[in-house]
Amino acid sequence: MDHNKIGKFIAFLRKKQGLTQQELGEKLFVTDKAVSKWERGISLPDIQILNSLADILKVDVSEILNGEYGKKKNLDVEKAIDEAIENIHKEQEKKKKKRRKIIIISSICFLIVGLVVFLLISDYIKYHPTTIVNGENFFKLGKYDIEKKGLDGINDIIEKSTNMSSRYNIASFVTDLNSNGTIKDFTLSLNVFDEQEKYIGKAYYEYKNNILTYSEPVDDNLLLVEYYSKNSTIPYISEQIKKIPLKEQIRLSNLDYYVLRYQPNTKLDSGTPIFDGRNSKQIKALSYEDYSNGLGGMSDSDISVVIRLYDGSSMVADEQYLYVFDSLEEEVPDTSNYMMETDYYITNGTLKFTRDYGRTYIDTDITSDELDETLNFYGSLSLQPNSWFIKEDDTFPIAYFYLEDPVLKLSRDNGSSWENITFDLNNVLNKPITTRVVGFASPTFGYVALGTDWTMGSGELKRIYFTYDAGKTWKEVEAPLNGTSNTLIDMFMYDENHGIIVLKDKVDINFPLIYATNDGGENWQEVDFSYFNLPDEITYLTDVDRITKEDNQYYITLGQGNNGILKAVFRTNDLLSPWTFVETKEENIHTVG
């Protein structure tokens, strides 16, 4: 017996009689809600009121129970009602099971969604820490489009880092990119400064495989003087990177790997192909052929901000793209981080000199074998300190010693031609000449000091030579403490008459003996001064950097050779009178190039 069919038939008959559910219920002494349940098939009328219901609806009881007109027959009403009620119960049980199933499935789905949300939140918290601590940090950079974002996201990392100052410059930034210009990994080193722009030390970041390794700023004791530079701030370099059409350039390139690199103080030879982004010029991607032909621009060797796209290996011979942008400030001479104004450069078996912080180089005629022999004798990758001379003034000669048996190379025409100069050393050739000093006080007056190894028998043999004609002829001058264990360290002549020679003190190994002359080397006198008034930061001094004169007083700057950047400045009336300590300062020294 179909209870739903019965319910619909009762509703049809009620409406046909023009009765509401409430009116029908009142006639049967039941509620309108009971009538509603009959009509919705949720329950059936009680057997005691079936006859009354049939009378009111003007049908036979059997027609109600069959749910349609015309099927009048004798029925066991009680049995039929019981069957219909049982069907109702069965259907209700099915609905309950269905609802329970829906509830269970919904609960499981809710738990799954909750778990996913929890895992996502946990993952975000784990890989997006609010503080970057010293050491390894779990970190996800995500799909970082460097062309779109520049270094903005990197800057956020730095600002979250512990013990970081708010002032820092990029010392080096290298990132591996995917073919779509997104970051795979990166390394970043920063020069960190305090609020007064005094150098604190270097901080390092390395990001790879969702691990960000951070090293807090520490003084690295590198023999370089660092200066805060507007050219190397994160916001400025970020702004320039956003101007580079990286995705399109990667697509047009022949590179197998994609590496973007920024290093301060990059110098380019004049005529090098570049993408010129200075003066807000529009940068367009080019094929390597068009780029190599200079369609993007050519370098004029000015100091510039250079960002490099290449394959991560050769920065000399292979395919690369150089993006050049404006300098916000002139970095020479105050911020020449890695090179002194007058310096030398060794690369691929060649030796070059510069008078202008590496903007231009002067070639030498020394061969690769001669250079190797010289460096092997020095036991170093660089020239011996004080064994070379170049000045920013191109009227001064360029000079340097080379080979085990010392030969002085000298050029009076800025490197266009070179002359070999040897000295009469027959009486000292049984000992290697380990210390070599050369310098010029004027375009014509120069000096050379040579010192041998020393032995208990003869001590160190020293030789001093002066030239008054730019090195064409040389005159030997007597050296102080010749043949003793007080070996030669350095020499500096202010002019033809005034100068000092620095010797090793066997008693106090941290500070040298100094002899001065006021008569062109005819007489040498030990300087009467004390180091006891030096600040604690000066723990040793080795050689002389310069002598200058101001207001009829001489200022002598002593340094720490190639082992330290601290300098001590002294003042004296005539080099021979007692020296007075003036100040300390920091200056760059030569680093192996």
C-alpha positions in Angstrom: 0.0 0.0 0.0 1.5 3.3 -1.2 1.2 5.8 1.7 2.5 8.7 -0.4 -0.3 7.9 -2.9 -2.8 7.8 -0.1 -1.6 11.2 1.2 -1.9 12.9 -2.2 -5.4 11.4 -2.6 -6.5 12.7 0.8 -5.2 16.2 -0.1 -7.0 16.0 -3.5 -10.3 15.1 -1.9 -10.0 17.7 0.9 -9.5 20.4 -1.6 -12.3 19.1 -3.7 -14.6 19.5 -0.7 -13.3 23.0 -0.3 -11.8 22.3 3.1 -8.6 23.6 4.7 -6.4 21.2 6.7 -7.5 23.0 9.8 -11.2 22.6 8.9 -10.8 18.9 8.1 -9.0 18.4 11.4 -11.7 20.1 13.4 -14.3 17.8 11.9 -12.2 14.8 12.9 -11.1 16.2 16.2 -7.4 16.2 15.2 -4.9 19.0 14.5 -4.1 20.5 11.2 -0.5 19.2 11.6 -1.9 15.6 11.8 -3.8 16.2 8.5 -0.6 17.7 7.0 1.4 14.5 8.0 -1.3 12.3 6.3 -1.1 14.4 3.1 2.8 14.3 3.1 2.8 10.5 3.6 4.5 10.7 6.9 1.7 9.0 8.8 -1.8 7.6 8.2 -5.2 8.4 9.8 -6.0 6.3 12.9 -8.2 3.3 12.0 -11.0 4.6 14.3 -11.5 7.8 12.2 -11.2 6.2 8.7 -14.9 5.8 8.3 -15.5 9.4 9.4 -12.8 10.7 7.0 -14.3 8.7 4.1 -17.8 10.1 4.9 -16.5 13.7 5.0 -14.5 13.3 1.7 -17.5 11.4 0.2 -15.5 8.3 -0.8 -15.3 4.7 0.3 -12.7 3.7 2.8 -11.2 1.3 0.3 -10.8 4.1 -2.2 -8.8 6.1 0.4 -6.6 3.1 1.2 -6.0 2.5 -2.6 -5.4 6.2 -3.2 -7.7 6.5 -6.1 -11.4 6.4 -7.2 -13.2 3.4 -8.3 -11.4 0.6 -6.4 -14.2 -0.3 -4.0 -13.6 -3.7 -2.4 -13.7 -5.4 0.9 -10.5 -4.8 2.8 -9.1 -5.9 6.0 -8.7 -2.3 7.0 -6.6 -3.0 10.1 -4.2 -5.2 8.2 -4.0 -2.6 5.4 -3.3 0.2 7.8 -0.6 -1.9 9.6 1.1 -2.6 6.2 1.0 1.0 5.2 2.4 2.0 8.6 5.2 -0.6 8.3 6.0 0.9 4.8 6.1 4.3 6.3 8.5 3.1 9.1 10.7 1.4 6.5 10.9 4.5 4.4 11.6 6.7 7.4 14.4 4.3 8.4 15.8 4.6 4.9 15.7 8.3 5.1 17.4 8.2 8.5 20.2 6.0 7.1 20.6 8.3 4.2 20.7 11.3 6.5 23.3 9.5 8.7 25.3 8.7 5.7 25.2 12.3 4.5 26.2 13.4 8.0 29.1 11.0 8.1 30.3 12.0 4.6 29.8 15.6 5.4 31.8 15.2 8.7 34.6 13.4 6.8 34.7 16.1 4.2 34.7 18.7 6.9 37.6 16.9 8.7 39.5 16.7 5.4 39.0 20.3 4.6 39.9 21.2 8.2 43.0 19.0 8.0 44.0 20.6 4.6 43.5 24.1 6.1 45.5 23.1 9.2 48.3 21.7 7.1 48.3 24.8 4.9 48.4 27.1 7.9 51.1 25.0 9.5 53.1 25.0 6.3 52.7 28.7 5.9 53.8 29.3 9.5 56.7 26.9 9.1 57.9 28.3 5.8 57.1 31.9 6.3 58.6 32.7 9.7 58.1 36.2 11.2 61.7 36.2 12.2 64.8 35.0 10.3 67.3 33.7 12.8 71.0 33.1 12.6 71.5 29.7 10.9 69.0 27.6 8.9 65.4 28.7 8.5 62.6 26.8 6.8 61.5 29.2 4.1 59.5 29.1 0.8 60.1 31.9 -1.6 57.2 30.6 -3.8 56.9 31.4 -7.5 59.0 34.5 -7.3 59.0 36.5 -10.6 62.1 38.6 -10.2 61.3 40.7 -13.3 58.1 41.7 -11.7 59.1 41.9 -8.0 62.8 42.8 -8.3 64.4 42.3 -4.9 61.4 43.6 -2.9 60.8 40.2 -1.4 64.4 39.7 -0.6 64.4 43.0 1.3 61.4 41.7 3.4 63.6 38.8 4.4 66.5 41.1 5.4 64.1 43.3 7.5 62.9 40.2 9.4 66.5 39.1 10.2 67.9 39.2 13.7 70.7 41.6 14.6 70.5 43.4 11.3 71.0 47.1 10.8 68.7 49.2 8.7 71.6 50.2 6.5 73.2 47.8 4.2 74.6 47.5 0.7 74.8 44.5 -1.7 78.3 43.1 -1.7 77.2 40.3 -4.1 73.9 38.9 -5.4 73.7 35.8 -7.6 70.4 34.0 -8.4 69.7 30.9 -10.5 66.5 31.4 -12.6 64.0 29.1 -14.3 63.3 29.6 -17.9 60.2 31.7 -17.0 62.4 34.1 -14.9 61.4 32.8 -11.5 64.0 32.3 -8.8 65.3 28.8 -8.1 67.9 29.7 -5.5 70.1 32.6 -4.6 73.1 33.8 -2.6 73.4 37.3 -1.1 76.2 39.0 0.8 75.7 42.4 2.4 78.0 45.0 3.7 76.3 46.2 6.9 76.6 49.7 8.5 75.4 51.4 11.6 73.3 54.5 11.6 76.5 56.6 11.2 77.4 54.6 8.1 80.3 53.0 9.8 81.0 49.5 8.6 79.9 46.7 11.0 80.6 43.6 9.0 79.2 41.2 6.4 75.9 39.3 6.5 75.2 36.3 4.3 72.1 34.6 2.9 71.8 31.4 1.0 68.4 30.1 -0.3 68.1 26.5 -1.6 65.6 23.7 -1.4 63.3 25.7 0.9 66.1 26.3 3.4 67.3 29.9 4.0 70.7 30.0 5.7 71.4 33.4 7.4 74.7 34.5 8.9 74.4 37.6 11.1 76.7 40.5 10.5 80.2 39.9 11.7 83.5 41.7 11.1 85.2 39.5 8.5 88.6 41.1 9.0 89.0 41.5 5.2 91.7 43.9 4.3 89.2 46.3 2.6 87.6 49.5 3.7 83.9 49.5 3.0 81.8 52.6 2.4 78.0 53.0 2.3 76.9 53.5 -1.3 73.6 54.6 -2.7 74.4 52.6 -5.9 74.3 49.3 -4.0 71.1 49.6 -1.9 68.5 46.9 -2.3 65.7 49.3 -3.4 67.9 50.8 -6.1 69.1 47.5 -7.6 65.6 46.2 -7.3 64.3 49.1 -9.3 66.9 48.4 -12.1 66.1 44.7 -12.2 62.5 45.5 -12.9 63.5 47.4 -16.0 65.1 44.2 -17.6 62.8 42.2 -19.9 64.2 39.0 -18.5 61.6 36.5 -19.7 61.9 37.7 -23.3 65.7 37.9 -23.2 65.9 34.4 -21.8 63.7 33.2 -24.6 65.9 34.9 -27.2 69.2 33.7 -25.7 71.2 30.6 -26.4 71.9 30.1 -22.7 71.4 26.6 -21.1 71.3 28.0 -17.6 70.1 31.4 -16.5 72.0 33.3 -13.8 71.4 36.9 -12.8 74.3 38.6 -10.9 75.1 42.0 -9.4 78.5 42.9 -8.0 79.4 46.5 -7.1 82.2 48.4 -8.8 82.1 46.3 -12.0 84.3 47.9 -14.6 83.8 47.3 -18.3 86.3 47.9 -21.1 85.4 50.6 -23.5 83.5 49.2 -26.5 81.9 46.3 -24.6 78.4 45.4 -25.9 75.8 46.4 -23.3 72.1 47.0 -22.8 72.3 50.7 -21.9 69.6 51.6 -19.4 71.1 54.9 -18.3 69.1 58.1 -18.6 65.9 56.0 -18.4 66.5 54.5 -21.8 64.1 51.8 -22.9 65.6 48.3 -22.8 64.5 45.8 -25.4 65.4 42.1 -25.6 67.7 41.2 -28.5 69.2 38.1 -30.0 72.8 37.5 -29.0 73.9 38.4 -32.5 72.2 41.8 -32.4 73.4 42.4 -28.9 77.0 41.5 -29.8 76.8 43.9 -32.7 76.1 46.7 -30.3 72.4 47.3 -31.0 71.8 47.6 -27.3 74.6 50.1 -26.8 78.4 50.1 -26.1 80.3 50.7 -22.9 82.2 54.0 -22.5 84.1 52.7 -19.4 82.3 55.1 -17.1 81.6 54.1 -13.5 78.2 52.4 -13.8 75.8 49.9 -12.1 76.1 46.6 -14.0 73.7 43.6 -13.8 74.8 40.5 -15.6 72.7 37.7 -17.2 74.7 34.7 -18.2 75.0 30.9 -17.7 76.8 31.1 -14.4 80.3 30.0 -15.6 82.5 32.3 -17.8 82.1 36.0 -17.4 84.8 36.6 -20.0 84.4 34.6 -23.2 80.9 33.0 -23.3 77.5 34.5 -24.1 76.3 37.0 -21.6 74.2 40.1 -21.4 75.3 43.2 -19.5 72.7 45.7 -18.3 74.2 49.1 -17.4 72.3 51.7 -15.3 73.0 55.1 -13.9 75.2 55.7 -10.9 73.6 57.6 -8.1 76.9 58.8 -6.9 80.5 58.8 -8.0 82.2 55.9 -6.4 85.7 57.0 -7.0 87.7 57.6 -4.9 85.7 57.5 -1.7 84.0 54.1 -2.3 86.6 52.2 -4.3 86.0 49.0 -2.3 88.3 46.6 -4.1 91.1 48.6 -5.6 93.4 51.5 -4.8 93.5 54.4 -7.2 96.9 53.3 -8.4 97.2 49.5 -8.5 98.0 46.5 -10.5 96.0 43.5 -11.9 97.2 39.9 -12.7 95.0 37.8 -15.0 95.7 34.9 -17.4 99.5 35.3 -17.1 99.5 39.0 -17.7 100.3 42.0 -15.5 98.5 45.3 -16.0 98.7 48.6 -14.1 96.0 51.3 -13.6 96.2 54.9 -12.5 92.4 55.4 -12.2 90.8 52.7 -10.1 90.7 50.2 -13.1 88.9 52.4 -15.5 91.8 52.0 -17.9 94.7 49.5 -17.8 98.3 49.8 -18.8 99.9 46.7 -20.4 103.4 45.5 -19.4 105.7 43.5 -21.6 106.5 40.8 -19.0 105.9 37.3 -20.3 103.8 34.7 -18.6 106.9 32.6 -17.8 108.7 35.6 -16.3 105.6 36.5 -14.3 105.4 32.9 -13.0 109.1 32.9 -12.1 108.7 36.1 -10.2 105.6 35.0 -8.2 107.2 31.6 -7.5 110.2 33.4 -6.0 107.9 35.6 -3.9 105.9 32.5 -2.9 102.7 34.4 -3.5 100.0 35.1 -6.0 100.8 38.8 -5.9 103.7 41.1 -6.3 105.8 41.8 -3.2 104.6 44.9 -1.3 106.7 48.0 -2.2 108.3 46.2 -5.2 106.2 48.2 -7.6 105.4 51.8 -8.2 102.7 53.7 -10.1 101.2 57.2 -9.4 98.0 58.8 -10.6 100.1 61.5 -12.3 101.1 60.1 -15.7 104.3 62.2 -15.8 105.8 59.8 -13.2 107.4 56.6 -14.4 105.9 53.1 -13.8 108.4 50.6 -12.3 108.4 47.1 -10.8 110.9 44.4 -10.0 110.7 40.9 -11.5 112.7 37.6 -11.7 114.7 36.0 -8.9 117.8 37.9 -9.8 116.1 41.3 -9.6 115.5 43.3 -12.8 113.7 46.7 -12.6 111.2 47.2 -15.3 110.6 50.9 -16.0 108.4 52.9 -18.4 108.6 56.6 -18.8 105.8 56.8 -21.4 102.9 55.3 -19.6 103.5 51.8 -20.7 104.2 52.4 -24.4 107.8 51.1 -24.0 109.7 49.4 -21.2 113.3 49.4 -20.1 115.2 46.7 -18.1 117.5 48.1 -15.4 119.9 46.0 -13.5 122.2 46.9 -10.5 125.7 45.9 -9.7 125.1 43.3 -7.1 128.2 41.0 -7.6 129.1 41.2 -3.9 125.6 40.1 -2.7 124.7 37.5 -5.4 125.5 34.7 -3.1 122.3 35.5 -1.2 118.8 35.8 -2.6 117.6 39.4 -2.7 114.3 39.0 -0.9 113.2 42.6 -0.2 112.8 45.1 -3.1 111.6 48.6 -2.8 111.1 51.2 -5.7 109.6 54.6 -5.7 109.7 58.1 -7.3 109.3 61.4 -5.4 109.1 63.3 -8.7 109.1 62.5 -12.4 112.9 62.5 -12.3 113.9 61.6 -8.8 113.5 58.0 -7.7 115.0 55.4 -5.3 115.6 51.7 -5.0 116.3 49.7 -1.8 117.3 46.0 -1.9 117.9 43.6 0.9 119.1 40.0 1.1 118.4 37.2 3.4 120.6 37.4 6.5 122.9 35.0 8.2 124.7 35.0 11.5 128.0 35.5 9.7 127.3 38.6 7.5 123.8 39.7 8.4 121.6 41.3 5.7 123.3 43.1 2.9 121.4 46.3 1.9 121.8 48.4 -1.2 120.2 51.9 -1.8 120.2 53.6 -5.2 119.0 57.1 -6.2 118.2 58.4 -9.7 118.0 62.0 -10.7 117.1 61.5 -14.4 114.0 59.3 -14.3 116.0 56.1 -14.0 118.6 56.5 -16.8 121.4 56.5 -14.3 121.6 55.4 -10.7 123.9 56.4 -7.7 124.5 54.1 -4.8 123.9 55.5 -1.3 125.1 54.0 2.0 122.4 52.2 3.9 122.0 52.3 7.7 122.7 49.1 9.8 124.1 47.3 6.8 125.2 43.7 7.5 123.0 43.4 10.6 120.0 41.3 11.5 117.9 44.5 11.2 116.5 43.7 7.8 115.0 46.0 5.3 111.3 46.5 5.3 110.5 49.7 3.3 111.8 53.0 2.2 110.1 56.3 1.3 111.7 59.5 0.0 109.7 62.7 0.2 112.2 64.5 -2.1 115.8 64.3 -3.0 117.0 65.1 0.5 114.3 64.0 2.9 113.2 60.4 3.5 113.0 57.4 5.9 114.0 53.8 5.8 112.1 51.2 7.8 114.0 48.2 9.3 112.9 45.2 11.4 113.5 45.6 15.1 114.7 42.3 16.6 113.7 43.5 20.1 110.1 44.7 19.4 108.8 42.6 16.5 105.5 44.5 16.3 107.1 47.9 15.5 110.0 48.7 13.3 113.2 50.8 13.6 113.0 54.0 11.5 116.0 55.9 10.2 115.6 59.3 8.6 117.8 61.5 6.4 117.7 65.2 5.6 120.7 65.3 3.3 119.9 62.9 0.5 121.2 59.8 2.3 124.6 61.1 3.2 123.7 60.6 6.8 121.0 58.4 8.5 119.8 59.0 12.0 117.5 56.8 14.1 114.1 58.5 14.8 113.6 59.3 18.4 109.9 58.6 19.1 107.8 56.3 21.1 104.8 54.0 20.1 103.4 54.0 23.6 100.9 56.7 22.9 99.2 54.7 20.1 95.6 53.7 20.6 94.9 50.1 21.6 93.6 49.3 18.1 97.1 49.7 16.6 98.8 46.5 17.7 101.6 46.5 15.1 103.1 48.6 12.2 105.3 47.5 9.5 105.9 49.9 6.7 105.6 53.5 5.4 102.7 54.5 3.1 103.5 58.1 2.5 105.1 61.3 3.6 103.4 64.6 3.0 104.2 68.2 4.1 101.8 70.9 5.4 102.5 74.1 7.2 106.3 73.3 7.3 105.6 70.0 9.1 106.0 66.5 7.8 103.2 64.0 8.2 104.2 60.3 8.0 101.6 57.5 7.5 102.8 54.1 8.7 100.7 51.0 7.8 100.4 47.3 8.2 101.6 46.2 4.8 99.2 43.8 3.1 98.0 42.3 6.4 95.9 45.2 7.8 94.0 48.3 6.9 94.8 50.4 9.9 97.2 53.3 9.5 98.9 55.6 12.0 99.7 59.2 11.2 102.6 61.0 12.8 103.8 64.7 12.7 107.3 66.0 12.9 109.2 69.2 12.1 112.1 67.7 10.1 111.8 63.9 10.2 114.7 63.7 12.7 112.9 65.5 15.6 110.6 63.4 17.8 107.4 62.3 16.1 103.9 63.0 17.5 101.0 60.7 17.0 98.1 62.4 15.2 95.4 59.9 14.3 94.5 56.5 13.0 92.6 55.8 9.8 91.5 52.9 7.6 92.6 52.6 4.0 92.4 49.9 1.3 95.4 47.8 0.5 96.0 45.7 -2.6 94.1 42.4 -2.8 95.2 39.7 -5.2 93.7 40.4 -8.6 
